[in-house]
Amino acid sequence: MAYNHIRVYARIKKENQMAHSSRYELISDCPDGYDSLQTYYGGQNFKRKRRVFKFDKVFEPHSSQDDIFNIIAKPIIHDVFSGINATIFAYGATGSGKTYTLTGSQTKYEERGLIPRTIEYLFQLVTNKMSNYMFFISYLEIYNENAYDLLNPKQNITCIEELPRVIVLEDAKGEAHYKNLCLKEVNTEKEAMRLLYTGDN
């Protein structure tokens, strides 16, 4: 089976440029092919401590949603068509920009995130390949260490805890199975986007 190594990217959130310049220094095009991000914390300049982190790439505040998609998601989508399982996982503190990066703005088309761009691109590729593909979508949220199906057909819920919990089970081969998780087939980009919107809401 084909496989790829895990890639790790950092995205620096837009904020006051002066605040940024005092908190980090980016060193791109290192000899080893990685970007180095030096961060500073504590005290005044002469007392500040420094930590260095290496990433496959660091996206600066001016990076666009299009930049993020083209560099992170596009190669992974092509890997999927080659039979490689893929995951894009966003990690960061509350308010650090995870939701914006993944789903983007609902009012500005050019600011849509990785998920809607991926859906659009998948259907473009399938149309161009003129091949037989089937797409299925699930939408799972982990909240307070419990998993919930955001596409569950149950109506009139007032909070997420009223949805049935999704239970993760492992078979003898070590493969995960999800009890109480909907798997919905979609045939068009529009259908997939509608499910994304439903889950978000």
FIDO-8903 format. One line per 3 residues: for each residue x, y, z of N, C-alpha, C. Coordinates in nm, 2 decimals. Example, Ala and Ser with C-alpha at 12.3 -4.5 7.8 and 13.67 -1.06 7.14 Angstrom:
2
1.32 -0.57 0.78 1.23 -0.45 0.78 1.32 -0.33 0.78 ~ 1.28 -0.22 0.71 1.37 -0.11 0.71 1.29 0.00 0.79
This chain:
201
0.08 -0.12 0.00 0.00 0.00 0.00 0.09 0.13 0.00 ~ 0.05 0.22 -0.08 0.13 0.35 -0.09 0.10 0.43 0.04 ~ 0.20 0.51 0.08 0.19 0.59 0.20 0.27 0.71 0.18
0.25 0.81 0.27 0.32 0.94 0.27 0.35 0.97 0.41 ~ 0.46 1.05 0.43 0.48 1.09 0.57 0.39 1.21 0.61 ~ 0.37 1.22 0.74 0.29 1.33 0.80 0.36 1.46 0.78
0.28 1.56 0.72 0.34 1.69 0.70 0.27 1.79 0.80 ~ 0.35 1.88 0.85 0.30 1.97 0.96 0.33 2.11 0.91 ~ 0.22 2.19 0.91 0.22 2.33 0.87 0.18 2.42 0.98
0.23 2.54 0.98 0.18 2.65 1.07 0.12 2.76 0.99 ~ 0.02 2.82 1.05 -0.04 2.94 0.99 -0.05 3.05 1.09 ~ 0.01 3.16 1.06 0.02 3.27 1.16 -0.10 3.36 1.13
-0.18 3.38 1.24 -0.30 3.46 1.23 -0.28 3.61 1.21 ~ -0.37 3.67 1.13 -0.35 3.81 1.11 -0.38 3.89 1.24 ~ -0.30 3.98 1.27 -0.32 4.07 1.38 -0.23 4.19 1.36
-0.21 4.27 1.46 -0.12 4.39 1.46 0.02 4.34 1.42 ~ 0.07 4.40 1.31 0.20 4.36 1.26 0.31 4.39 1.36 ~ 0.30 4.49 1.43 0.40 4.52 1.54 0.41 4.41 1.64
0.29 4.37 1.68 0.28 4.26 1.78 0.35 4.13 1.73 ~ 0.32 4.11 1.60 0.39 3.99 1.54 0.54 4.00 1.54 ~ 0.59 4.11 1.49 0.73 4.13 1.47 0.81 4.11 1.60
0.74 4.13 1.72 0.81 4.12 1.84 0.80 3.98 1.90 ~ 0.71 3.89 1.84 0.69 3.76 1.89 0.74 3.65 1.81 ~ 0.78 3.67 1.69 0.83 3.56 1.61 0.93 3.61 1.50
1.01 3.51 1.45 1.09 3.54 1.34 1.09 3.41 1.25 ~ 1.06 3.43 1.12 1.05 3.32 1.03 1.18 3.31 0.95 ~ 1.23 3.19 0.94 1.35 3.16 0.85 1.30 3.06 0.75
1.28 3.10 0.63 1.24 3.02 0.52 1.36 2.96 0.44 ~ 1.33 2.86 0.36 1.43 2.80 0.27 1.55 2.75 0.35 ~ 1.53 2.68 0.46 1.65 2.63 0.53 1.71 2.52 0.45
1.84 2.49 0.47 1.90 2.38 0.39 1.84 2.25 0.40 ~ 1.77 2.22 0.51 1.70 2.09 0.53 1.56 2.09 0.46 ~ 1.52 2.20 0.40 1.39 2.20 0.33 1.28 2.24 0.42
1.30 2.27 0.54 1.19 2.31 0.63 1.19 2.46 0.66 ~ 1.08 2.51 0.71 1.08 2.65 0.76 1.10 2.65 0.91 ~ 1.18 2.74 0.96 1.20 2.75 1.10 1.13 2.87 1.16
1.05 2.85 1.26 0.98 2.96 1.33 1.03 2.98 1.47 ~ 1.10 3.09 1.49 1.15 3.12 1.62 1.05 3.21 1.70 ~ 1.01 3.16 1.81 0.91 3.24 1.89 0.98 3.29 2.02
0.93 3.40 2.06 0.99 3.47 2.18 0.88 3.48 2.29 ~ 0.91 3.46 2.41 0.81 3.47 2.52 0.88 3.52 2.65 ~ 0.80 3.59 2.73 0.84 3.63 2.86 0.93 3.76 2.86
0.92 3.85 2.96 1.01 3.96 2.99 1.03 4.06 2.87 ~ 1.12 4.15 2.90 1.16 4.25 2.80 1.26 4.18 2.70 ~ 1.30 4.25 2.60 1.38 4.19 2.49 1.51 4.12 2.55
1.58 4.18 2.64 1.70 4.12 2.69 1.68 4.00 2.78 ~ 1.55 3.98 2.83 1.52 3.87 2.91 1.44 3.76 2.84 ~ 1.40 3.79 2.72 1.31 3.70 2.65 1.37 3.56 2.62
1.29 3.46 2.63 1.34 3.33 2.59 1.30 3.29 2.45 ~ 1.37 3.21 2.39 1.35 3.18 2.25 1.32 3.03 2.23 ~ 1.23 2.99 2.15 1.21 2.85 2.11 1.20 2.84 1.96
1.25 2.74 1.90 1.25 2.72 1.76 1.17 2.59 1.72 ~ 1.08 2.61 1.63 1.00 2.50 1.58 1.02 2.49 1.43 ~ 1.02 2.36 1.38 1.04 2.34 1.23 0.91 2.29 1.17
0.87 2.34 1.06 0.75 2.30 0.99 0.78 2.27 0.84 ~ 0.70 2.19 0.78 0.71 2.17 0.63 0.70 2.31 0.56 ~ 0.61 2.39 0.61 0.59 2.53 0.56 0.52 2.61 0.67
0.56 2.74 0.68 0.49 2.83 0.76 0.42 2.94 0.68 ~ 0.29 2.95 0.70 0.21 3.05 0.62 0.21 3.18 0.70 ~ 0.25 3.29 0.64 0.25 3.42 0.71 0.11 3.48 0.71
0.09 3.59 0.78 -0.05 3.64 0.79 -0.11 3.68 0.66 ~ -0.03 3.72 0.56 -0.08 3.76 0.43 -0.12 3.64 0.34 ~ -0.09 3.52 0.38 -0.13 3.40 0.30 -0.28 3.39 0.28
-0.32 3.36 0.16 -0.46 3.36 0.13 -0.52 3.21 0.15 ~ -0.65 3.20 0.15 -0.71 3.07 0.16 -0.67 2.99 0.04 ~ -0.66 3.05 -0.08 -0.61 2.98 -0.20 -0.47 2.92 -0.18
-0.38 3.00 -0.12 -0.25 2.95 -0.09 -0.25 2.82 -0.01 ~ -0.33 2.83 0.10 -0.34 2.72 0.19 -0.39 2.59 0.12 ~ -0.50 2.61 0.04 -0.55 2.50 -0.03 -0.46 2.44 -0.13
-0.39 2.52 -0.21 -0.30 2.47 -0.32 -0.18 2.40 -0.26 ~ -0.13 2.44 -0.15 -0.01 2.38 -0.10 -0.04 2.26 0.00 ~ -0.15 2.27 0.08 -0.18 2.17 0.17 -0.27 2.06 0.11
-0.39 2.10 0.06 -0.49 2.01 0.03 -0.48 1.95 -0.11 ~ -0.44 2.02 -0.21 -0.44 1.97 -0.35 -0.36 1.84 -0.36 ~ -0.23 1.84 -0.31 -0.15 1.72 -0.32 -0.22 1.60 -0.25
-0.28 1.63 -0.14 -0.35 1.52 -0.06 -0.46 1.46 -0.14 ~ -0.54 1.55 -0.21 -0.65 1.50 -0.29 -0.61 1.41 -0.40 ~ -0.49 1.45 -0.46 -0.44 1.36 -0.57 -0.39 1.23 -0.51
-0.34 1.23 -0.39 -0.30 1.11 -0.32 -0.42 1.02 -0.30 ~ -0.53 1.07 -0.26 -0.65 1.00 -0.24 -0.69 0.92 -0.37 ~ -0.68 0.99 -0.48 -0.71 0.92 -0.61 -0.61 0.81 -0.64
-0.50 0.81 -0.58 -0.40 0.71 -0.60 -0.41 0.60 -0.49 ~ -0.51 0.61 -0.41 -0.54 0.50 -0.31 -0.48 0.52 -0.18 ~ -0.44 0.64 -0.15 -0.38 0.67 -0.01 -0.49 0.74 0.07
-0.51 0.68 0.19 -0.60 0.74 0.29 -0.54 0.88 0.34 ~ -0.62 0.97 0.36 -0.57 1.11 0.39 -0.65 1.17 0.50 ~ -0.59 1.26 0.58 -0.65 1.33 0.69 -0.59 1.47 0.69
-0.67 1.58 0.71 -0.62 1.71 0.74 -0.67 1.74 0.87 ~ -0.58 1.77 0.97 -0.62 1.79 1.11 -0.57 1.92 1.15 ~ -0.67 2.01 1.20 -0.63 2.14 1.24 -0.62 2.14 1.40
-0.51 2.20 1.45 -0.49 2.20 1.59 -0.45 2.34 1.63 ~ -0.51 2.39 1.74 -0.47 2.52 1.79 -0.56 2.57 1.90 ~ -0.52 2.67 1.97 -0.60 2.73 2.08 -0.73 2.79 2.03
-0.83 2.81 2.12 -0.96 2.87 2.08 -0.93 3.01 2.02 ~ -0.99 3.04 1.91 -0.96 3.17 1.85 -0.84 3.18 1.76 ~ -0.77 3.07 1.74 -0.65 3.08 1.66 -0.67 3.07 1.51
-0.79 3.04 1.47 -0.82 3.04 1.32 -0.85 2.91 1.26 ~ -0.87 2.80 1.34 -0.89 2.67 1.28 -1.02 2.67 1.20 ~ -1.13 2.72 1.25 -1.25 2.71 1.18 -1.24 2.80 1.05
-1.18 2.91 1.06 -1.17 2.99 0.93 -1.09 2.92 0.83 ~ -0.98 2.85 0.87 -0.89 2.78 0.77 -0.97 2.66 0.71 ~ -1.05 2.59 0.79 -1.12 2.47 0.74 -1.25 2.50 0.67
-1.33 2.59 0.72 -1.46 2.62 0.65 -1.46 2.76 0.59 ~ -1.39 2.85 0.64 -1.38 2.99 0.58 -1.50 3.07 0.61 ~ -1.52 3.17 0.53 -1.63 3.27 0.54 -1.75 3.22 0.46
-1.87 3.23 0.52 -1.99 3.20 0.45 -2.04 3.31 0.37 ~ -1.98 3.43 0.38 -2.03 3.55 0.30 -1.94 3.59 0.19 ~ -1.81 3.55 0.20 -1.71 3.59 0.09 -1.66 3.46 0.03
-1.70 3.45 -0.10 -1.66 3.33 -0.18 -1.51 3.30 -0.18 ~ -1.43 3.41 -0.20 -1.29 3.40 -0.21 -1.22 3.36 -0.08 ~ -1.30 3.36 0.03 -1.25 3.33 0.16 -1.30 3.19 0.21
-1.36 3.11 0.12 -1.40 2.98 0.16 -1.28 2.90 0.20 ~ -1.30 2.80 0.29 -1.19 2.73 0.35 -1.16 2.60 0.28 ~ -1.08 2.52 0.35 -1.03 2.39 0.29 -1.14 2.29 0.25
-1.24 2.28 0.34 -1.34 2.18 0.32 -1.43 2.21 0.19 ~ -1.49 2.33 0.18 -1.56 2.36 0.06 -1.48 2.36 -0.07 ~ -1.35 2.40 -0.06 -1.26 2.40 -0.18 -1.23 2.25 -0.21
-1.22 2.17 -0.12 -1.19 2.03 -0.14 -1.31 1.96 -0.21 ~ -1.43 1.99 -0.16 -1.55 1.93 -0.22 -1.55 1.98 -0.37 ~ -1.54 2.10 -0.39 -1.54 2.16 -0.53 -1.44 2.09 -0.62
-1.32 2.07 -0.57 -1.21 2.02 -0.65 -1.23 1.87 -0.68 ~ -1.28 1.80 -0.58 -1.31 1.65 -0.60 -1.40 1.63 -0.71 ~ -1.51 1.71 -0.71 -1.61 1.69 -0.82 -1.55 1.74 -0.96
-1.47 1.84 -0.96 -1.40 1.88 -1.08 -1.32 1.76 -1.14 ~ -1.24 1.70 -1.05 -1.15 1.59 -1.09 -1.23 1.47 -1.15 ~ -1.34 1.44 -1.08 -1.43 1.33 -1.12 -1.49 1.36 -1.26
-1.53 1.48 -1.28 -1.59 1.52 -1.41 -1.49 1.51 -1.52 ~ -1.37 1.55 -1.49 -1.26 1.55 -1.59 -1.21 1.41 -1.62 ~ -1.22 1.32 -1.52 -1.17 1.18 -1.54 -1.28 1.10 -1.61
-1.40 1.15 -1.61 -1.51 1.07 -1.67 -1.52 0.93 -1.62 ~ -1.50 0.91 -1.49 -1.49 0.77 -1.44 -1.60 0.75 -1.34 ~ -1.61 0.63 -1.29 -1.72 0.59 -1.19 -1.67 0.61 -1.05
-1.71 0.71 -0.98 -1.68 0.73 -0.84 -1.81 0.75 -0.76 ~ -1.80 0.71 -0.64 -1.91 0.73 -0.54 -1.86 0.81 -0.43 ~ -1.93 0.91 -0.38 -1.89 1.00 -0.27 -1.99 0.98 -0.15
-1.93 0.96 -0.03 -2.01 0.96 0.09 -1.96 1.06 0.19 ~ -2.05 1.12 0.26 -2.01 1.22 0.36 -2.07 1.19 0.50 ~ -1.98 1.20 0.60 -2.02 1.20 0.74 -1.97 1.33 0.80
-2.03 1.37 0.91 -1.99 1.49 0.97 -2.00 1.47 1.12 ~ -1.88 1.45 1.18 -1.87 1.41 1.32 -1.81 1.53 1.40 ~ -1.86 1.56 1.52 -1.80 1.65 1.61 -1.77 1.59 1.74
-1.65 1.61 1.79 -1.61 1.57 1.93 -1.62 1.69 2.02 ~ -1.71 1.67 2.12 -1.74 1.78 2.21 -1.73 1.73 2.35 ~ -1.65 1.79 2.44 -1.64 1.74 2.58 -1.61 1.59 2.58
-1.52 1.54 2.49 -1.48 1.40 2.49 -1.59 1.30 2.44 ~ -1.70 1.35 2.39 -1.80 1.27 2.33 -1.82 1.30 2.19 ~ -1.85 1.20 2.10 -1.87 1.22 1.96 -2.01 1.23 1.92
-2.05 1.32 1.83 -2.19 1.34 1.79 -2.20 1.35 1.64 ~ -2.30 1.29 1.58 -2.32 1.30 1.44 -2.40 1.43 1.40 ~ -2.34 1.52 1.33 -2.40 1.65 1.30 -2.50 1.64 1.18
-2.51 1.52 1.12 -2.60 1.50 1.01 -2.72 1.41 1.05 ~ -2.73 1.38 1.18 -2.83 1.29 1.23 -2.97 1.35 1.19 ~ -3.06 1.27 1.14 -3.19 1.33 1.09 -3.28 1.38 1.21
-3.25 1.35 1.33 -3.33 1.39 1.44 -3.36 1.54 1.44 ~ -3.48 1.59 1.45 -3.51 1.73 1.44 -3.54 1.79 1.58 ~ -3.55 1.92 1.58 -3.59 2.00 1.70 -3.50 1.98 1.82
-3.37 1.96 1.80 -3.29 1.95 1.91 -3.25 2.09 1.95 ~ -3.22 2.11 2.08 -3.19 2.24 2.13 -3.04 2.25 2.17 ~ -2.97 2.13 2.18 -2.83 2.14 2.21 -2.77 2.01 2.15
-2.64 2.01 2.13 -2.57 1.90 2.07 -2.58 1.77 2.15 ~ -2.59 1.78 2.28 -2.59 1.67 2.37 -2.72 1.58 2.35 ~ -2.82 1.64 2.28 -2.94 1.57 2.26 -2.93 1.47 2.14
-2.83 1.49 2.06 -2.80 1.39 1.95 -2.75 1.26 2.01 ~ -2.78 1.15 1.94 -2.72 1.02 1.99 -2.57 1.02 1.98 ~ -2.50 0.97 2.08 -2.36 0.97 2.08 -2.30 0.87 1.97
-2.20 0.90 1.91 -2.13 0.81 1.81 -2.03 0.73 1.90 ~ -2.04 0.60 1.88 -1.95 0.51 1.95 -1.85 0.45 1.85 ~ -1.72 0.46 1.88 -1.61 0.41 1.80 -1.58 0.27 1.84
-1.59 0.17 1.75 -1.56 0.03 1.78 -1.44 -0.01 1.69 ~ -1.36 -0.10 1.74 -1.25 -0.15 1.66 -1.27 -0.30 1.64 ~ -1.25 -0.34 1.51 -1.26 -0.49 1.48 -1.13 -0.56 1.50
-1.13 -0.69 1.47 -1.01 -0.77 1.49 -0.89 -0.73 1.41 ~ -0.92 -0.66 1.30 -0.81 -0.61 1.21 -0.76 -0.48 1.25 ~ -0.82 -0.42 1.36 -0.78 -0.29 1.41 -0.84 -0.17 1.33
-0.94 -0.20 1.25 -1.01 -0.10 1.18 -1.12 -0.04 1.26 ~ -1.14 0.09 1.25 -1.24 0.16 1.33 -1.38 0.16 1.26 ~ -1.49 0.14 1.34 -1.62 0.14 1.29 -1.70 0.24 1.38
-1.79 0.31 1.32 -1.86 0.42 1.40 -2.01 0.39 1.41 ~ -2.05 0.35 1.53 -2.20 0.32 1.55 -2.27 0.46 1.57 ~ -2.39 0.47 1.51 -2.47 0.59 1.52 -2.42 0.70 1.43
-2.33 0.68 1.33 -2.28 0.78 1.25 -2.34 0.77 1.11 ~ -2.42 0.87 1.06 -2.48 0.86 0.93 -2.37 0.86 0.82 ~ -2.39 0.79 0.71 -2.31 0.79 0.59 -2.40 0.83 0.48
-2.39 0.95 0.42 -2.48 0.99 0.32 -2.41 1.00 0.18 ~ -2.47 0.94 0.09 -2.42 0.94 -0.05 -2.45 1.08 -0.11 ~ -2.36 1.13 -0.18 -2.38 1.26 -0.26 -2.34 1.24 -0.40
-2.42 1.30 -0.49 -2.39 1.28 -0.64 -2.34 1.41 -0.70 ~ -2.36 1.52 -0.63 -2.32 1.65 -0.69 -2.25 1.74 -0.59 ~ -2.18 1.83 -0.63 -2.11 1.93 -0.54 -2.22 2.00 -0.46
-2.33 2.03 -0.52 -2.43 2.11 -0.45 -2.49 2.03 -0.34 ~ -2.51 1.90 -0.36 -2.56 1.81 -0.25 -2.46 1.81 -0.13 ~ -2.33 1.80 -0.17 -2.22 1.79 -0.07 -2.22 1.92 0.01
-2.23 2.03 -0.06 -2.22 2.16 0.01 -2.34 2.18 0.10 ~ -2.46 2.13 0.06 -2.58 2.14 0.15 -2.56 2.06 0.28 ~ -2.49 1.95 0.27 -2.47 1.87 0.39 -2.36 1.94 0.48
-2.26 2.00 0.42 -2.17 2.08 0.50 -2.24 2.20 0.57 ~ -2.33 2.26 0.50 -2.40 2.38 0.56 -2.49 2.32 0.67 ~ -2.55 2.21 0.65 -2.64 2.15 0.76 -2.56 2.12 0.88
-2.44 2.05 0.86 -2.36 2.02 0.98 -2.31 2.14 1.05 ~ -2.27 2.24 0.98 -2.22 2.37 1.04 -2.33 2.43 1.12 ~ -2.45 2.43 1.08 -2.56 2.49 1.15 -2.60 2.41 1.27
